[in-house]
């Protein structure tokens, strides 16, 4: 991506010999994130140009450095796109996703939109042969749904409202369901996205262009309490993502 709206395909040299802990991946599938679309339109505030995009991807291990011990050529894999310092407070606490010097491949560093891509072993995530490469490219966005729903004290038996039925919202709703949520309501203004959510097993959907939230949530979550009781009781068990 040379500039907003301007993409160029180039032939480049293959990566130089691997360091001991590095792995060479042959990219198979790449997902297009909403953030990638923002970069294309010049509306991502933290992305300089030029930049090689691609942070949701699947690959096969092409070759490994001499110190690598958990991967061998032919394995299916993806990798975390975050480049972190490992030294700041968040990193020390294990919160590398908010590293004070965070860079994300595909935005502030070259991404995986290339045939061959080098990653260190500590960021590699392998997946089984039974998964397709298309499924493997969904591991990174699926991890967002897994992480966000794990931050609650527990979703079992609770009502959950997910605002936005795009890919991430859809995955959040699915993980909330898997974690035992009582009822799930997902909202959007796109009937297409809401229909996809329904196909993915989310029964409570609400198009806010057609029905106000309070009216639709009362119906979808079957909230029969008075408005005062609703605020005091039901909303204790209602989470917003």
C-alpha positions in Angstrom: 0.0 0.0 0.0 1.9 3.0 -1.3 -0.7 5.6 -0.3 -4.5 5.5 0.4 -6.2 3.8 -2.5 -2.9 2.9 -4.2 -1.7 -0.7 -4.1 1.4 -2.0 -6.0 2.5 -5.6 -6.5 6.3 -6.1 -6.5 8.8 -8.9 -7.0 11.2 -8.9 -4.0 14.1 -11.1 -3.0 13.4 -14.1 -0.8 14.2 -13.5 2.9 17.9 -13.8 3.8 19.1 -16.8 5.8 17.1 -17.4 9.0 18.4 -16.6 12.5 18.4 -19.5 14.9 14.9 -18.8 16.4 13.2 -17.8 13.1 10.7 -19.6 11.0 10.0 -19.0 7.3 6.3 -19.3 6.4 4.7 -19.7 3.0 1.5 -17.7 3.2 -1.7 -19.5 2.0 -4.6 -17.3 3.1 -5.0 -13.7 4.3 -8.1 -12.2 5.9 -9.2 -8.6 5.1 -9.9 -6.9 8.4 -12.1 -3.8 8.8 -8.9 -2.0 9.9 -7.3 -2.9 6.5 -10.2 -1.2 4.8 -9.6 1.9 6.9 -5.9 1.9 5.8 -6.9 1.6 2.2 -9.1 4.7 2.5 -6.5 6.6 4.5 -8.6 6.6 7.6 -6.4 4.6 10.0 -4.8 7.2 12.3 -1.8 5.0 13.4 -0.7 3.7 10.0 2.1 5.4 8.0 2.7 4.7 4.3 4.0 2.7 2.5 3.0 -0.4 4.4 2.6 -4.1 3.5 -0.7 -5.2 4.9 -1.9 -8.6 6.3 -2.2 -9.6 10.0 -4.9 -12.3 9.8 -3.3 -15.2 7.9 -2.5 -18.9 7.6 0.6 -20.5 6.3 2.6 -23.6 6.0 6.1 -23.8 7.6 8.6 -23.7 4.8 11.9 -23.9 6.8 13.1 -23.3 10.4 16.2 -21.9 12.1 18.6 -24.3 13.8 17.3 -23.4 17.3 13.6 -23.9 16.6 12.2 -26.9 18.4 8.4 -26.7 18.1 7.9 -26.5 14.4 9.0 -28.5 11.4 8.5 -27.9 7.6 5.0 -28.8 6.4 3.2 -27.8 9.6 0.2 -25.5 9.3 0.6 -22.2 11.3 -0.2 -18.6 11.9 1.5 -16.1 14.2 0.6 -13.2 16.5 1.1 -9.9 14.6 2.1 -7.8 17.7 5.7 -6.7 17.9 6.4 -5.8 21.6 9.3 -4.7 23.7 8.9 -7.3 26.5 10.2 -4.8 29.1 7.5 -2.3 29.9 4.9 -2.7 32.7 2.2 -4.2 30.5 4.6 -6.7 28.9 5.9 -7.8 32.3 2.3 -8.4 33.4 1.6 -10.4 30.3 -0.5 -7.7 28.7 1.6 -7.5 25.6 -1.4 -6.3 23.6 -1.0 -2.9 25.3 2.8 -2.7 25.2 4.0 0.9 25.5 6.0 0.4 22.3 3.5 -1.8 20.5 3.7 -2.1 16.7 1.4 -4.4 14.7 2.4 -6.1 11.5 0.3 -4.8 8.7 0.1 -1.3 10.2 3.3 0.0 11.8 5.4 -2.9 10.4 5.4 -5.0 7.3 2.6 -7.6 7.2 2.0 -11.0 5.7 0.7 -10.0 2.3 3.7 -11.6 0.7 4.5 -15.2 -0.4 7.2 -15.7 2.2 7.2 -14.3 5.7 9.6 -14.6 8.6 8.4 -14.9 12.2 10.2 -15.8 15.5 9.2 -19.1 17.2 7.8 -17.4 20.3 5.0 -15.8 18.2 4.1 -18.9 16.1 0.7 -20.5 16.6 0.3 -23.9 15.0 -3.0 -25.5 14.1 -4.0 -29.0 13.2 -4.0 -30.6 9.8 -7.8 -31.0 10.1 -8.3 -27.3 9.9 -8.3 -25.6 6.5 -6.1 -22.6 5.7 -9.3 -20.5 5.5 -10.1 -21.5 9.0 -6.6 -20.8 10.1 -6.8 -17.3 8.9 -9.6 -16.7 11.3 -7.5 -17.6 14.4 -6.4 -14.0 15.0 -9.9 -12.5 15.0 -11.4 -15.5 16.8 -8.8 -14.8 19.6 -10.4 -11.3 20.0 -13.7 -13.0 20.8 -12.1 -15.5 23.1 -10.1 -12.8 25.0 -12.9 -10.2 25.3 -15.4 -12.7 26.7 -12.8 -14.1 29.1 -12.4 -10.7 30.8 -15.8 -11.0 32.5 -16.2 -12.6 35.9 -18.3 -15.2 34.1 -21.0 -15.2 31.4 -22.9 -18.3 32.4 -26.5 -17.5 33.0 -26.1 -13.8 32.0 -27.7 -11.7 29.3 -25.2 -10.4 26.8 -25.7 -7.5 24.3 -23.1 -7.3 21.5 -23.1 -3.9 19.7 -22.1 -4.5 16.1 -22.5 -7.6 14.0 -19.3 -7.5 12.0 -16.8 -10.3 12.1 -15.5 -9.4 15.6 -19.0 -8.8 17.1 -20.2 -12.1 15.5 -17.3 -14.0 17.1 -17.8 -12.3 20.5 -21.4 -13.4 20.4 -20.4 -17.0 19.5 -17.9 -17.1 22.3 -20.4 -15.7 24.8 -22.8 -18.5 23.7 -20.1 -21.1 24.2 -19.4 -19.7 27.6 -23.0 -20.3 28.7 -24.6 -16.9 28.3 -28.3 -17.1 29.1 -29.5 -15.0 26.1 -27.5 -13.1 23.5 -28.7 -10.0 21.5 -26.5 -8.7 18.7 -27.3 -5.3 17.2 -26.4 -3.6 13.9 -27.9 -1.4 11.2 -26.9 -3.9 8.5 -29.4 -6.6 7.7 -26.7 -8.6 5.9 -24.5 -8.8 8.9 -27.4 -9.7 11.2 -28.4 -12.5 8.9 -24.9 -13.9 9.0 -25.0 -13.8 12.8 -28.3 -15.7 12.6 -26.7 -18.3 10.4 -23.9 -18.6 13.0 -26.4 -19.5 15.7 -27.2 -16.2 17.3 -30.9 -16.1 17.7 -31.3 -12.6 19.2 -30.7 -10.0 16.4 -31.9 -6.4 16.3 -31.7 -4.0 13.4 -31.5 -0.5 15.1 -32.6 1.2 11.9 -36.0 -0.5 12.2 -36.5 -0.9 16.0 -35.3 1.2 18.9 -32.9 -0.6 21.3 -35.1 -0.5 24.4 -38.1 -1.9 22.5 -36.1 -4.6 20.7 -34.1 -5.7 23.8 -37.3 -6.1 25.8 -38.6 -8.4 23.2 -35.5 -10.3 22.3 -34.3 -10.8 25.9 -37.9 -11.4 27.2 -37.4 -8.8 29.9 -40.8 -8.6 31.6 -39.7 -6.5 34.6 -40.7 -2.8 35.0 -38.2 -0.3 33.7 -36.9 0.4 37.2 -36.6 -3.3 38.1 -34.9 -3.8 34.8 -32.2 -1.3 35.6 -31.6 -2.7 39.0 -31.7 -6.4 38.2 -31.4 -7.4 34.6 -28.7 -4.9 33.6 -26.4 -6.4 36.3 -26.2 -9.4 34.0 -26.0 -7.5 30.7 -22.6 -6.9 29.2 -21.7 -4.5 26.4 -18.8 -5.2 24.0 
